[in-house]
Amino acid sequence: MTPLEKVRAEIVRYDHALLAFSARERNGAVELVIELKDPGLGLHTYYAPIHPRDIEHPQFPWTFQRYLYDCMHDYLVEMFLRTPQTRDWQP
């Protein structure tokens, strides 16, 4: 099984109400791809590289889950339109 196939085999174990998951090869590496199921919102797609040693590790299913959840968190945080730290914000 190739590294891409191994990642895709893990991804199919996950189904989310708002997010779609996939994987692709890019420049010889595997990337996790997270995007909204509803593209009508016009938000960006999140790409996260997966290190080859992580894919080959015997605990890959567990480390992948943690990595997926961390990436989902980062992606959702990037969707904020405004936070208290936003510059040029006025109530």
Chimera marker file (.cmm) of the C-alpha trace (Angstrom):
<marker_set name="trace">
<marker id="1" x="0.000" y="0.000" z="0.000" r="1" g="1" b="0" radius="0.5"/>
<marker id="2" x="1.407" y="3.409" z="-0.954" r="1" g="1" b="0" radius="0.5"/>
<marker id="3" x="1.549" y="6.225" z="1.609" r="1" g="1" b="0" radius="0.5"/>
<marker id="4" x="-1.304" y="8.011" z="-0.204" r="1" g="1" b="0" radius="0.5"/>
<marker id="5" x="-3.439" y="4.866" z="-0.143" r="1" g="1" b="0" radius="0.5"/>
<marker id="6" x="-2.717" y="4.387" z="3.557" r="1" g="1" b="0" radius="0.5"/>
<marker id="7" x="-3.840" y="7.952" z="4.345" r="1" g="1" b="0" radius="0.5"/>
<marker id="8" x="-6.956" y="7.596" z="2.203" r="1" g="1" b="0" radius="0.5"/>
<marker id="9" x="-7.800" y="4.322" z="3.979" r="1" g="1" b="0" radius="0.5"/>
<marker id="10" x="-7.823" y="6.243" z="7.267" r="1" g="1" b="0" radius="0.5"/>
<marker id="11" x="-9.769" y="9.198" z="5.899" r="1" g="1" b="0" radius="0.5"/>
<marker id="12" x="-12.728" y="7.047" z="4.829" r="1" g="1" b="0" radius="0.5"/>
<marker id="13" x="-13.225" y="6.151" z="8.493" r="1" g="1" b="0" radius="0.5"/>
<marker id="14" x="-14.270" y="9.752" z="9.203" r="1" g="1" b="0" radius="0.5"/>
<marker id="15" x="-17.486" y="11.521" z="8.211" r="1" g="1" b="0" radius="0.5"/>
<marker id="16" x="-18.220" y="15.066" z="9.389" r="1" g="1" b="0" radius="0.5"/>
<marker id="17" x="-21.392" y="17.127" z="9.006" r="1" g="1" b="0" radius="0.5"/>
<marker id="18" x="-19.608" y="20.266" z="7.766" r="1" g="1" b="0" radius="0.5"/>
<marker id="19" x="-16.168" y="19.211" z="6.540" r="1" g="1" b="0" radius="0.5"/>
<marker id="20" x="-14.933" y="16.968" z="3.737" r="1" g="1" b="0" radius="0.5"/>
<marker id="21" x="-11.591" y="15.192" z="4.014" r="1" g="1" b="0" radius="0.5"/>
<marker id="22" x="-9.313" y="13.914" z="1.279" r="1" g="1" b="0" radius="0.5"/>
<marker id="23" x="-5.629" y="13.424" z="0.551" r="1" g="1" b="0" radius="0.5"/>
<marker id="24" x="-3.408" y="14.171" z="-2.392" r="1" g="1" b="0" radius="0.5"/>
<marker id="25" x="0.189" y="13.849" z="-3.468" r="1" g="1" b="0" radius="0.5"/>
<marker id="26" x="2.062" y="17.088" z="-3.839" r="1" g="1" b="0" radius="0.5"/>
<marker id="27" x="5.747" y="17.340" z="-4.664" r="1" g="1" b="0" radius="0.5"/>
<marker id="28" x="6.309" y="13.729" z="-3.652" r="1" g="1" b="0" radius="0.5"/>
<marker id="29" x="4.620" y="14.114" z="-0.257" r="1" g="1" b="0" radius="0.5"/>
<marker id="30" x="1.117" y="13.392" z="1.012" r="1" g="1" b="0" radius="0.5"/>
<marker id="31" x="-1.163" y="16.262" z="2.047" r="1" g="1" b="0" radius="0.5"/>
<marker id="32" x="-4.335" y="16.110" z="4.087" r="1" g="1" b="0" radius="0.5"/>
<marker id="33" x="-7.041" y="18.260" z="2.483" r="1" g="1" b="0" radius="0.5"/>
<marker id="34" x="-9.913" y="19.711" z="4.526" r="1" g="1" b="0" radius="0.5"/>
<marker id="35" x="-12.678" y="21.768" z="2.966" r="1" g="1" b="0" radius="0.5"/>
<marker id="36" x="-16.229" y="22.732" z="3.667" r="1" g="1" b="0" radius="0.5"/>
<marker id="37" x="-18.904" y="20.493" z="2.191" r="1" g="1" b="0" radius="0.5"/>
<marker id="38" x="-20.746" y="23.696" z="1.210" r="1" g="1" b="0" radius="0.5"/>
<marker id="39" x="-18.340" y="25.574" z="-1.075" r="1" g="1" b="0" radius="0.5"/>
<marker id="40" x="-20.874" y="28.401" z="-1.432" r="1" g="1" b="0" radius="0.5"/>
<marker id="41" x="-19.369" y="30.182" z="1.556" r="1" g="1" b="0" radius="0.5"/>
<marker id="42" x="-16.222" y="30.876" z="-0.450" r="1" g="1" b="0" radius="0.5"/>
<marker id="43" x="-13.806" y="29.856" z="2.289" r="1" g="1" b="0" radius="0.5"/>
<marker id="44" x="-10.338" y="28.518" z="1.598" r="1" g="1" b="0" radius="0.5"/>
<marker id="45" x="-9.297" y="24.882" z="1.564" r="1" g="1" b="0" radius="0.5"/>
<marker id="46" x="-6.904" y="23.719" z="4.283" r="1" g="1" b="0" radius="0.5"/>
<marker id="47" x="-3.825" y="21.717" z="3.267" r="1" g="1" b="0" radius="0.5"/>
<marker id="48" x="-1.602" y="19.964" z="5.798" r="1" g="1" b="0" radius="0.5"/>
<marker id="49" x="1.470" y="17.884" z="4.950" r="1" g="1" b="0" radius="0.5"/>
<marker id="50" x="1.814" y="14.449" z="6.545" r="1" g="1" b="0" radius="0.5"/>
<marker id="51" x="5.365" y="13.383" z="7.259" r="1" g="1" b="0" radius="0.5"/>
<marker id="52" x="6.329" y="10.024" z="5.699" r="1" g="1" b="0" radius="0.5"/>
<marker id="53" x="7.656" y="8.676" z="9.014" r="1" g="1" b="0" radius="0.5"/>
<marker id="54" x="4.225" y="9.315" z="10.589" r="1" g="1" b="0" radius="0.5"/>
<marker id="55" x="2.480" y="7.362" z="7.830" r="1" g="1" b="0" radius="0.5"/>
<marker id="56" x="4.865" y="4.418" z="8.268" r="1" g="1" b="0" radius="0.5"/>
<marker id="57" x="4.603" y="4.351" z="12.070" r="1" g="1" b="0" radius="0.5"/>
<marker id="58" x="2.637" y="1.377" z="13.519" r="1" g="1" b="0" radius="0.5"/>
<marker id="59" x="0.487" y="3.824" z="15.502" r="1" g="1" b="0" radius="0.5"/>
<marker id="60" x="-0.502" y="5.791" z="12.402" r="1" g="1" b="0" radius="0.5"/>
<marker id="61" x="-4.286" y="5.478" z="12.951" r="1" g="1" b="0" radius="0.5"/>
<marker id="62" x="-3.954" y="7.134" z="16.365" r="1" g="1" b="0" radius="0.5"/>
<marker id="63" x="-1.475" y="9.791" z="15.338" r="1" g="1" b="0" radius="0.5"/>
<marker id="64" x="-3.563" y="10.543" z="12.234" r="1" g="1" b="0" radius="0.5"/>
<marker id="65" x="-6.658" y="11.091" z="14.360" r="1" g="1" b="0" radius="0.5"/>
<marker id="66" x="-4.829" y="13.535" z="16.603" r="1" g="1" b="0" radius="0.5"/>
<marker id="67" x="-3.362" y="15.309" z="13.568" r="1" g="1" b="0" radius="0.5"/>
<marker id="68" x="-6.770" y="15.482" z="11.855" r="1" g="1" b="0" radius="0.5"/>
<marker id="69" x="-8.376" y="16.988" z="14.961" r="1" g="1" b="0" radius="0.5"/>
<marker id="70" x="-5.537" y="19.500" z="15.358" r="1" g="1" b="0" radius="0.5"/>
<marker id="71" x="-5.897" y="20.506" z="11.696" r="1" g="1" b="0" radius="0.5"/>
<marker id="72" x="-9.671" y="20.844" z="12.035" r="1" g="1" b="0" radius="0.5"/>
<marker id="73" x="-9.148" y="23.132" z="15.017" r="1" g="1" b="0" radius="0.5"/>
<marker id="74" x="-6.661" y="25.278" z="13.103" r="1" g="1" b="0" radius="0.5"/>
<marker id="75" x="-8.944" y="25.445" z="10.067" r="1" g="1" b="0" radius="0.5"/>
<marker id="76" x="-11.961" y="26.517" z="12.119" r="1" g="1" b="0" radius="0.5"/>
<marker id="77" x="-9.924" y="29.156" z="13.951" r="1" g="1" b="0" radius="0.5"/>
<marker id="78" x="-8.754" y="30.539" z="10.591" r="1" g="1" b="0" radius="0.5"/>
<marker id="79" x="-12.427" y="31.115" z="9.704" r="1" g="1" b="0" radius="0.5"/>
<marker id="80" x="-12.884" y="33.878" z="12.274" r="1" g="1" b="0" radius="0.5"/>
<marker id="81" x="-13.864" y="37.114" z="10.575" r="1" g="1" b="0" radius="0.5"/>
<marker id="82" x="-13.026" y="39.183" z="13.632" r="1" g="1" b="0" radius="0.5"/>
<marker id="83" x="-11.455" y="38.591" z="17.049" r="1" g="1" b="0" radius="0.5"/>
<marker id="84" x="-10.464" y="40.948" z="19.868" r="1" g="1" b="0" radius="0.5"/>
<marker id="85" x="-6.963" y="40.955" z="18.340" r="1" g="1" b="0" radius="0.5"/>
<marker id="86" x="-8.205" y="42.186" z="14.937" r="1" g="1" b="0" radius="0.5"/>
<marker id="87" x="-6.569" y="45.448" z="13.964" r="1" g="1" b="0" radius="0.5"/>
<marker id="88" x="-8.730" y="48.273" z="12.658" r="1" g="1" b="0" radius="0.5"/>
<marker id="89" x="-11.758" y="46.858" z="14.479" r="1" g="1" b="0" radius="0.5"/>
<marker id="90" x="-14.241" y="49.267" z="15.916" r="1" g="1" b="0" radius="0.5"/>
<marker id="91" x="-17.445" y="48.281" z="17.733" r="1" g="1" b="0" radius="0.5"/>
<link id1="1" id2="2" r="1" g="1" b="0" radius="0.2"/>
<link id1="2" id2="3" r="1" g="1" b="0" radius="0.2"/>
<link id1="3" id2="4" r="1" g="1" b="0" radius="0.2"/>
<link id1="4" id2="5" r="1" g="1" b="0" radius="0.2"/>
<link id1="5" id2="6" r="1" g="1" b="0" radius="0.2"/>
<link id1="6" id2="7" r="1" g="1" b="0" radius="0.2"/>
<link id1="7" id2="8" r="1" g="1" b="0" radius="0.2"/>
<link id1="8" id2="9" r="1" g="1" b="0" radius="0.2"/>
<link id1="9" id2="10" r="1" g="1" b="0" radius="0.2"/>
<link id1="10" id2="11" r="1" g="1" b="0" radius="0.2"/>
<link id1="11" id2="12" r="1" g="1" b="0" radius="0.2"/>
<link id1="12" id2="13" r="1" g="1" b="0" radius="0.2"/>
<link id1="13" id2="14" r="1" g="1" b="0" radius="0.2"/>
<link id1="14" id2="15" r="1" g="1" b="0" radius="0.2"/>
<link id1="15" id2="16" r="1" g="1" b="0" radius="0.2"/>
<link id1="16" id2="17" r="1" g="1" b="0" radius="0.2"/>
<link id1="17" id2="18" r="1" g="1" b="0" radius="0.2"/>
<link id1="18" id2="19" r="1" g="1" b="0" radius="0.2"/>
<link id1="19" id2="20" r="1" g="1" b="0" radius="0.2"/>
<link id1="20" id2="21" r="1" g="1" b="0" radius="0.2"/>
<link id1="21" id2="22" r="1" g="1" b="0" radius="0.2"/>
<link id1="22" id2="23" r="1" g="1" b="0" radius="0.2"/>
<link id1="23" id2="24" r="1" g="1" b="0" radius="0.2"/>
<link id1="24" id2="25" r="1" g="1" b="0" radius="0.2"/>
<link id1="25" id2="26" r="1" g="1" b="0" radius="0.2"/>
<link id1="26" id2="27" r="1" g="1" b="0" radius="0.2"/>
<link id1="27" id2="28" r="1" g="1" b="0" radius="0.2"/>
<link id1="28" id2="29" r="1" g="1" b="0" radius="0.2"/>
<link id1="29" id2="30" r="1" g="1" b="0" radius="0.2"/>
<link id1="30" id2="31" r="1" g="1" b="0" radius="0.2"/>
<link id1="31" id2="32" r="1" g="1" b="0" radius="0.2"/>
<link id1="32" id2="33" r="1" g="1" b="0" radius="0.2"/>
<link id1="33" id2="34" r="1" g="1" b="0" radius="0.2"/>
<link id1="34" id2="35" r="1" g="1" b="0" radius="0.2"/>
<link id1="35" id2="36" r="1" g="1" b="0" radius="0.2"/>
<link id1="36" id2="37" r="1" g="1" b="0" radius="0.2"/>
<link id1="37" id2="38" r="1" g="1" b="0" radius="0.2"/>
<link id1="38" id2="39" r="1" g="1" b="0" radius="0.2"/>
<link id1="39" id2="40" r="1" g="1" b="0" radius="0.2"/>
<link id1="40" id2="41" r="1" g="1" b="0" radius="0.2"/>
<link id1="41" id2="42" r="1" g="1" b="0" radius="0.2"/>
<link id1="42" id2="43" r="1" g="1" b="0" radius="0.2"/>
<link id1="43" id2="44" r="1" g="1" b="0" radius="0.2"/>
<link id1="44" id2="45" r="1" g="1" b="0" radius="0.2"/>
<link id1="45" id2="46" r="1" g="1" b="0" radius="0.2"/>
<link id1="46" id2="47" r="1" g="1" b="0" radius="0.2"/>
<link id1="47" id2="48" r="1" g="1" b="0" radius="0.2"/>
<link id1="48" id2="49" r="1" g="1" b="0" radius="0.2"/>
<link id1="49" id2="50" r="1" g="1" b="0" radius="0.2"/>
<link id1="50" id2="51" r="1" g="1" b="0" radius="0.2"/>
<link id1="51" id2="52" r="1" g="1" b="0" radius="0.2"/>
<link id1="52" id2="53" r="1" g="1" b="0" radius="0.2"/>
<link id1="53" id2="54" r="1" g="1" b="0" radius="0.2"/>
<link id1="54" id2="55" r="1" g="1" b="0" radius="0.2"/>
<link id1="55" id2="56" r="1" g="1" b="0" radius="0.2"/>
<link id1="56" id2="57" r="1" g="1" b="0" radius="0.2"/>
<link id1="57" id2="58" r="1" g="1" b="0" radius="0.2"/>
<link id1="58" id2="59" r="1" g="1" b="0" radius="0.2"/>
<link id1="59" id2="60" r="1" g="1" b="0" radius="0.2"/>
<link id1="60" id2="61" r="1" g="1" b="0" radius="0.2"/>
<link id1="61" id2="62" r="1" g="1" b="0" radius="0.2"/>
<link id1="62" id2="63" r="1" g="1" b="0" radius="0.2"/>
<link id1="63" id2="64" r="1" g="1" b="0" radius="0.2"/>
<link id1="64" id2="65" r="1" g="1" b="0" radius="0.2"/>
<link id1="65" id2="66" r="1" g="1" b="0" radius="0.2"/>
<link id1="66" id2="67" r="1" g="1" b="0" radius="0.2"/>
<link id1="67" id2="68" r="1" g="1" b="0" radius="0.2"/>
<link id1="68" id2="69" r="1" g="1" b="0" radius="0.2"/>
<link id1="69" id2="70" r="1" g="1" b="0" radius="0.2"/>
<link id1="70" id2="71" r="1" g="1" b="0" radius="0.2"/>
<link id1="71" id2="72" r="1" g="1" b="0" radius="0.2"/>
<link id1="72" id2="73" r="1" g="1" b="0" radius="0.2"/>
<link id1="73" id2="74" r="1" g="1" b="0" radius="0.2"/>
<link id1="74" id2="75" r="1" g="1" b="0" radius="0.2"/>
<link id1="75" id2="76" r="1" g="1" b="0" radius="0.2"/>
<link id1="76" id2="77" r="1" g="1" b="0" radius="0.2"/>
<link id1="77" id2="78" r="1" g="1" b="0" radius="0.2"/>
<link id1="78" id2="79" r="1" g="1" b="0" radius="0.2"/>
<link id1="79" id2="80" r="1" g="1" b="0" radius="0.2"/>
<link id1="80" id2="81" r="1" g="1" b="0" radius="0.2"/>
<link id1="81" id2="82" r="1" g="1" b="0" radius="0.2"/>
<link id1="82" id2="83" r="1" g="1" b="0" radius="0.2"/>
<link id1="83" id2="84" r="1" g="1" b="0" radius="0.2"/>
<link id1="84" id2="85" r="1" g="1" b="0" radius="0.2"/>
<link id1="85" id2="86" r="1" g="1" b="0" radius="0.2"/>
<link id1="86" id2="87" r="1" g="1" b="0" radius="0.2"/>
<link id1="87" id2="88" r="1" g="1" b="0" radius="0.2"/>
<link id1="88" id2="89" r="1" g="1" b="0" radius="0.2"/>
<link id1="89" id2="90" r="1" g="1" b="0" radius="0.2"/>
<link id1="90" id2="91" r="1" g="1" b="0" radius="0.2"/>
</marker_set>
